[in-house]
Amino acid sequence: MPSTDLSTALPRLLLFLGLSLSLIATATAQDAADKPAAADTEVKEKAEASKPPAEAAEKESKPADSKPAEAKTEAKPEVKPEAKQEKKADEKPAKPKKEAEPAKPAADAPKAEAKPEPKKITSLGYSNTPFIRGQRWKVHDMNRPRPRAIVPGNASTYDKPGTAPSDAIVLFDGNNLDNWGQLLPEDPGSIYQPLWSVADGAVTVVPETGHLRTLDTFADCQLHIEWASPEVVQGASQERGDSGVLLMGKYEVQILDSFNNRTFADGQAGAIFGQHPPMVNASRPSGQWQVYDIVFEAPTFKDGKLESPAYMTVIHNGILLHHRRELVGSVKDKELQPYSEDQPAGPIVLQNHGTPVRYRNIWIRPLN
C-alpha cells in the first residue's frame, strides 16, 4: 500500500465527515418537519370520517386552507337540537299507539259477543189491549189504519182569500163558475149556464136570475164559504143583504146583514133558518167579508122511514153558533117542512133574494 501523506489526507477526511454530518442533520430536520404534517392529516381524516355525509360534503366544498381549529369546531355539533326536533316531528304523525287503540278493548269482547236483547216498538201500538166498546179495534191497536196526511190551507184576510186544504174540492176560487149551474125561476127543474157576475175574485148575485147550484151533489161534508153583504146599506130586516146557503138544496144557514139590524131570531145571520137561532150574533159591519164553516150530517132513512135526522155545526167568523144541532126538517118559508126520503145527496145552493151579496173562497170536503 503506498504511503499517504497525513497532512494531505487529514483535511480530506474531516471534510468528508463534515458533509456526512450535514446530510444527517438535514434528513433529521426533514423527518421532524414531516411528522406534524402527517399527524394533522390523520386527525383531519378521522374528523371527516366521523361527520354526517351532509357535513362531509359541506366540508369538502370549503377552501383547503381552512384552519384545523375551525374544522374541529364544525365537526363538534354532531347532535344538533334542530336535528332532534326534526326527528320528533317525523315521529309525531305516526302515533302507532293511538291507531292501535280500536283493537284494545279485549275486556269488552264478551259484551259484544253477548246476544242483543230485543226491544219493542211501542209507538206502533199493541195487540194485547182490550177491545173498545162498539168498535172492532183494541185500545192503541197496532193494526188500526192510520189517518192519511194532508196539507192544510191558509186562513183568509180581509183583503185576500185563503186557500183550501189539499183534500178539498174547490167550488169557487175567484176565477170562474165551472162547478156551478143556474136554476131559473121559470124552469126550476133544469140547469143553465151561470148568470151571476164574476169579478175581482168574487161572484155576485144578479137579481132576477134565480139561484146558483153546484153541478155535483154532496151529503155529509165540511163546507167553507165566505160572503159579504153590500157596503151601502139598503132596506131593513130581511131586505138587507138577504141570501142563504142550502145543504143538499133544502137545509139552510141564513145569510143576512145582521150588523145593527133587528129581525126575527131564527132568521138572522147564522141561524138555521126557521128552526134554530144562533147562540150569538157574530156579524161584522156591512160590506166586510164574513166566514162560515159548516159541518153537515145528512139524514138517513130505512124502509122509507127516518132513521137518523140531519145535524149541523156552524162557526161564524171563528165563533161557534151551533154545535151538532138537530134539524127538524127541510126549510120552507113561514112553515115547518117534515123530512121526506129523497136522493142520498144533493147540491149546495146559493139563494138569490134580489140583493147583490158577494161570495168567494168556497170549498168542500166530503166526509162520507
C-alpha positions in Angstrom: 0.0 0.0 0.0 1.6 3.3 -0.9 2.3 5.7 1.8 0.0 8.6 2.2 0.8 12.0 3.3 -1.0 12.6 6.6 -1.1 16.2 6.1 -2.9 15.8 2.9 -5.3 13.0 3.9 -6.5 14.5 7.3 -8.1 17.6 5.8 -10.0 15.4 3.3 -11.2 13.1 6.0 -12.5 16.0 8.1 -14.3 17.4 5.0 -16.0 14.1 4.3 -17.1 13.7 7.9 -18.5 17.3 7.9 -20.5 16.6 4.8 -21.9 13.4 6.2 -22.9 15.1 9.5 -24.6 17.9 7.5 -26.6 15.4 5.4 -27.7 13.5 8.6 -28.8 16.7 10.2 -30.7 17.8 7.2 -32.5 14.4 7.0 -33.3 14.5 10.7 -34.8 18.0 10.4 -36.8 17.0 7.4 -38.2 14.0 9.3 -39.2 16.2 12.2 -41.0 18.6 9.8 -42.9 15.9 8.1 -44.2 14.2 11.3 -46.5 17.1 12.4 -47.9 17.4 8.9 -48.7 13.6 8.9 -50.3 13.9 12.3 -52.5 16.8 11.2 -53.5 14.8 8.1 -54.5 11.8 10.2 -56.6 14.0 12.6 -58.4 15.6 9.6 -59.2 12.2 8.1 -60.7 10.9 11.4 -62.8 14.1 11.8 -64.1 13.8 8.2 -65.0 10.1 8.7 -67.0 10.9 11.9 -69.1 13.7 10.3 -72.6 13.0 8.7 -72.5 12.8 4.9 -74.1 16.3 4.6 -71.4 17.9 6.8 -68.6 16.0 5.0 -69.9 17.3 1.6 -70.1 20.8 3.1 -66.5 20.4 4.4 -65.3 19.3 1.0 -66.8 22.4 -0.6 -64.8 24.7 1.8 -61.4 26.1 0.9 -58.4 23.9 1.5 -56.6 26.4 3.6 -59.2 26.2 6.5 -57.6 26.0 9.9 -57.6 22.8 11.8 -59.3 24.6 14.7 -62.3 25.6 12.5 -62.6 22.0 11.2 -62.8 20.7 14.8 -65.4 23.4 15.7 -67.7 22.3 12.8 -67.2 18.7 13.5 -68.2 19.1 17.1 -72.0 19.7 16.9 -72.8 16.2 15.8 -76.1 16.1 17.6 -77.9 19.3 16.9 -81.1 20.4 18.6 -82.6 21.1 15.2 -81.9 17.5 14.1 -83.6 16.2 17.3 -86.7 18.4 16.6 -86.9 17.2 13.1 -86.7 13.7 14.2 -89.5 14.3 16.8 -91.7 16.0 14.1 -91.2 13.0 11.9 -92.2 10.6 14.6 -95.4 12.5 15.7 -97.8 11.8 12.8 -97.2 8.1 13.1 -98.8 7.8 16.6 -98.8 4.0 16.5 -100.3 3.8 20.0 -103.5 5.7 19.1 -104.1 3.8 15.9 -103.8 0.6 17.8 -106.4 1.7 20.4 -109.6 0.4 18.5 -108.3 -3.1 18.8 -107.5 -2.5 22.5 -110.8 -3.4 24.4 -110.2 -7.0 24.8 -112.2 -6.7 28.1 -115.3 -5.5 26.1 -115.2 -8.5 23.8 -117.7 -10.6 26.0 -120.3 -7.7 25.8 -120.0 -7.6 22.0 -120.5 -11.3 21.8 -123.5 -11.3 24.1 -126.9 -11.7 22.3 -128.7 -8.3 21.9 -131.9 -8.0 23.9 -134.9 -7.3 21.6 -136.8 -4.1 22.1 -140.5 -3.5 21.4 -141.6 -0.6 19.2 -144.4 0.6 21.4 -145.2 3.6 19.2 -146.8 1.3 16.6 -149.4 0.1 19.1 -150.3 -3.0 20.9 -152.2 -6.3 20.4 -152.8 -7.3 24.0 -155.2 -4.5 25.0 -159.0 -4.7 25.4 -161.5 -4.0 22.7 -163.1 -0.6 22.5 -166.8 -0.8 23.2 -168.8 -0.6 19.9 -165.7 -1.0 17.8 -163.7 -3.8 16.3 -160.5 -2.2 17.3 -158.5 -2.6 20.5 -157.1 0.2 22.6 -154.0 1.5 20.8 -154.5 -1.3 18.2 -151.3 -1.7 16.2 -153.4 -2.9 13.2 -155.8 0.0 13.1 -155.4 2.1 9.9 -153.6 5.4 10.5 -155.0 8.8 9.2 -153.7 10.0 5.8 -151.7 13.2 5.8 -153.0 16.3 4.1 -151.7 19.9 3.6 -153.9 22.4 5.5 -154.9 25.6 3.8 -154.2 29.2 4.8 -156.7 31.4 6.5 -158.2 34.4 4.7 -157.5 38.0 5.5 -159.9 40.9 4.7 -158.0 41.8 1.5 -157.1 38.3 0.4 -159.0 35.0 0.5 -157.3 31.9 2.0 -156.5 28.6 0.4 -158.3 25.2 0.6 -156.7 22.1 2.2 -155.2 19.7 -0.2 -158.1 17.2 0.1 -160.9 19.7 -0.5 -162.9 20.2 -3.7 -162.6 23.9 -4.7 -166.1 25.0 -5.8 -165.1 28.6 -6.5 -161.6 30.1 -6.5 -162.4 33.6 -7.8 -161.9 32.8 -11.5 -164.9 31.0 -12.9 -168.2 29.2 -12.2 -167.2 25.9 -14.0 -168.6 23.9 -11.0 -171.9 25.7 -10.9 -175.2 25.9 -12.8 -178.1 28.3 -12.8 -181.7 27.5 -11.6 -184.1 29.7 -13.4 -187.4 30.6 -11.6 -189.4 29.8 -14.7 -187.8 26.4 -15.2 -186.7 25.1 -11.7 -186.2 21.5 -13.0 -183.4 22.4 -15.4 -179.8 23.6 -15.1 -178.5 26.5 -17.2 -175.2 28.3 -17.6 -174.4 30.6 -14.7 -175.6 34.2 -15.0 -174.1 35.7 -11.8 -171.2 38.0 -12.4 -167.5 37.1 -11.6 -165.1 40.0 -10.9 -162.2 40.8 -8.6 -162.1 37.3 -7.2 -165.7 37.2 -6.2 -169.1 36.1 -7.6 -172.0 38.5 -7.1 -175.7 37.7 -7.1 -177.5 39.1 -10.1 -181.2 39.9 -9.2 -184.0 38.0 -11.0 -181.7 35.3 -12.4 -182.5 32.5 -10.0 -180.4 30.5 -7.6 -176.9 29.1 -8.2 -176.2 25.4 -7.5 -173.3 23.1 -7.7 -173.2 20.6 -10.5 -172.0 17.9 -8.1 -174.1 16.6 -5.1 -172.9 16.1 -1.5 -174.2 14.5 1.7 -172.0 14.6 4.9 -169.5 17.4 4.4 -167.4 20.2 5.7 -168.3 23.4 3.8 -166.3 26.7 3.9 -167.8 29.8 2.3 -167.1 33.5 2.6 -169.6 36.2 1.9 -170.2 39.9 2.1 -173.4 42.0 2.1 -173.5 45.3 0.2 -171.4 48.0 1.7 -174.1 50.5 1.1 -177.0 49.6 3.4 -180.4 49.5 1.8 -183.6 48.2 3.5 -184.1 46.7 6.9 -184.7 43.3 8.5 -184.9 40.6 5.8 -184.5 43.0 2.9 -180.9 43.9 3.9 -178.2 41.7 2.4 -180.5 38.6 2.3 -179.3 35.3 0.8 -178.7 31.8 2.1 -176.6 28.7 1.7 -178.5 25.4 1.5 -177.0 21.9 2.2 -178.5 19.2 -0.1 -180.6 22.0 -1.5 -183.0 22.0 1.4 -181.3 22.7 4.8 -180.5 26.4 5.1 -178.0 28.5 7.0 -179.2 32.1 6.7 -177.1 34.9 5.2 -178.1 38.4 6.2 -176.6 41.7 7.1 -177.2 41.4 10.8 -174.9 44.2 11.9 -177.2 46.6 13.9 -180.2 45.1 12.1 -183.1 43.7 14.0 -185.1 40.8 12.6 -186.7 37.6 13.9 -184.2 35.4 15.8 -184.3 32.3 13.6 -183.9 34.4 10.5 -180.7 36.4 11.3 -177.2 35.7 10.0 -176.0 32.3 11.2 -179.5 30.9 12.0 -180.7 27.5 10.8 -183.5 29.2 9.0 -186.9 28.9 10.6 -185.6 26.4 13.3 -182.7 27.5 15.5 -181.3 31.0 16.2 -177.5 31.3 16.5 -176.1 31.3 20.1 -174.6 34.8 19.5 -174.6 37.4 16.7 -171.1 37.4 15.4 -171.7 39.7 12.4 -169.1 42.1 11.1 -170.0 45.5 9.7 -171.8 45.9 6.4 -169.6 45.2 3.3 -166.9 43.3 5.2 -166.1 39.7 4.4 -167.6 37.1 6.7 -166.8 33.4 7.0 -169.0 30.3 7.6 -167.5 26.9 8.4 -170.3 24.3 8.4 -170.2 20.6 9.3 -173.3 18.8 8.0 -174.5 15.3 8.6 -177.2 14.2 6.2 -180.3 12.4 7.4 -180.6 8.7 6.8 -183.7 6.6 6.0 -184.5 2.9 6.3 -187.5 1.3 4.7 -188.9 4.7 3.8 -188.7 6.0 7.4 -186.4 8.4 9.0 -183.6 6.5 10.7 -181.4 9.5 11.8 -182.1 13.2 11.4 -179.7 15.8 10.0 -177.2 17.6 12.2 -175.4 20.8 11.7 -172.5 22.6 13.3 -172.0 26.2 12.3 -169.0 28.5 13.0 -169.3 32.2 12.1 -166.2 34.3 11.9 -164.5 31.8 14.2 -167.4 31.8 16.7 -169.4 28.6 17.4 -173.1 29.3 16.7 -174.5 25.7 16.6 -172.9 22.5 18.0 -174.3 19.4 16.2 -177.7 20.9 16.2 -180.5 18.5 15.3 -182.7 19.7 12.4 -186.4 19.2 12.4 -186.8 19.0 8.7 -186.1 20.9 5.5 -186.5 24.7 5.0 -189.7 26.3 3.9 -190.6 30.0 4.4 -193.0 30.5 7.3 -193.7 26.8 7.6 -192.3 23.6 9.1 -191.3 21.1 6.4 -191.0 17.5 7.6 -188.4 15.1 6.4 -189.1 13.2 3.2 -187.0 10.4 1.7 -185.2 11.7 -1.3 -181.8 11.2 -3.0 -179.0 10.4 -0.6 -177.1 13.5 -1.7 -177.9 16.9 -3.0 -176.3 20.2 -4.4 -175.0 23.2 -2.5 -177.4 26.1 -3.4 -176.8 29.8 -3.0 -180.0 31.8 -2.8 -181.0 34.8 -4.9 -183.3 37.1 -3.0 -182.5 40.2 -5.2 -179.7 41.6 -3.0 -176.1 41.8 -4.6 -174.4 39.6 -2.0 -170.8 38.6 -2.9 -169.2 35.2 -2.4 -165.6 34.0 -2.5 -163.3 31.1 -1.5 -165.8 28.3 -1.5 -164.6 24.7 -0.9 -166.0 21.5 0.4 -164.6 18.3 2.0 -167.0 15.3 1.6 -167.0 13.3 4.9 -168.6 10.1 3.8 
